[in-house]
Amino acid sequence: MGVHEGRGQLSKAMKELLARWSEATSSWNDARSKQFEEKYITPLAMDLKMALSAMDHVATLLQQISRDCE
């Protein structure tokens, strides 16, 4: 699996998680759900954003390496 495919799968999984979380909070919307979101969902989304950015950077580097080696 290449960087782009892995990035796509990771992004898709996070979108699915956020969609499911949105469904859950439609019926579970209290202090505990807000704590859960603050403790798990928000940091995970921020970490994913950083990971996707790093994956983009790695993909760019790999393309440059490939060109340089030709």
Secondary structure per residue as TSV (DSSP state, phi and psi in degrees):
chain	resnum	aa	ss	phi	psi
A	1	M	-	360.0	132.6
A	2	G	-	-84.8	172.7
A	3	V	H	-61.2	-42.1
A	4	H	H	-65.8	-39.4
A	5	E	H	-67.3	-44.2
A	6	G	H	-61.7	-40.0
A	7	R	H	-63.4	-43.4
A	8	G	H	-63.0	-42.5
A	9	Q	H	-65.8	-41.3
A	10	L	H	-64.6	-43.7
A	11	S	H	-63.5	-43.0
A	12	K	H	-62.9	-42.0
A	13	A	H	-63.5	-39.2
A	14	M	H	-68.5	-39.3
A	15	K	H	-61.0	-40.8
A	16	E	H	-64.7	-43.8
A	17	L	H	-60.2	-45.3
A	18	L	H	-65.9	-34.8
A	19	A	H	-66.0	-44.0
A	20	R	H	-66.2	-38.1
A	21	W	H	-63.5	-40.7
A	22	S	H	-60.4	-41.7
A	23	E	H	-62.8	-43.3
A	24	A	H	-64.2	-40.6
A	25	T	H	-74.2	-11.2
A	26	S	H	-69.3	-25.6
A	27	S	H	-115.3	-15.1
A	28	W	-	-121.1	90.3
A	29	N	-	-134.0	76.2
A	30	D	S	-135.2	-169.3
A	31	A	H	-61.6	-38.6
A	32	R	H	-65.5	-40.0
A	33	S	H	-66.4	-36.9
A	34	K	H	-66.4	-39.9
A	35	Q	H	-63.1	-43.9
A	36	F	H	-59.8	-45.1
A	37	E	I	-62.5	-44.9
A	38	E	I	-66.1	-35.4
A	39	K	I	-82.9	-33.9
A	40	Y	I	-118.6	-52.5
A	41	I	I	-68.4	-51.7
A	42	T	H	-61.7	-48.6
A	43	P	H	-62.6	-36.1
A	44	L	H	-64.1	-42.9
A	45	A	H	-63.8	-39.8
A	46	M	H	-67.2	-42.5
A	47	D	H	-62.8	-39.6
A	48	L	H	-63.7	-41.9
A	49	K	H	-59.6	-42.9
A	50	M	H	-67.1	-40.1
A	51	A	H	-64.8	-41.6
A	52	L	H	-64.2	-38.7
A	53	S	H	-64.1	-43.1
A	54	A	H	-63.9	-39.3
A	55	M	H	-65.2	-38.5
A	56	D	H	-61.5	-42.7
A	57	H	H	-63.8	-44.2
A	58	V	H	-62.3	-41.9
A	59	A	H	-61.0	-40.8
A	60	T	H	-64.2	-44.2
A	61	L	H	-62.9	-41.9
A	62	L	H	-64.3	-37.9
A	63	Q	H	-64.5	-41.5
A	64	Q	H	-65.5	-42.6
A	65	I	H	-62.0	-43.2
A	66	S	H	-61.0	-44.2
A	67	R	H	-63.7	-42.1
A	68	D	H	-65.8	-28.7
A	69	C	H	-86.7	-6.8
A	70	E	-	-76.8	360.0
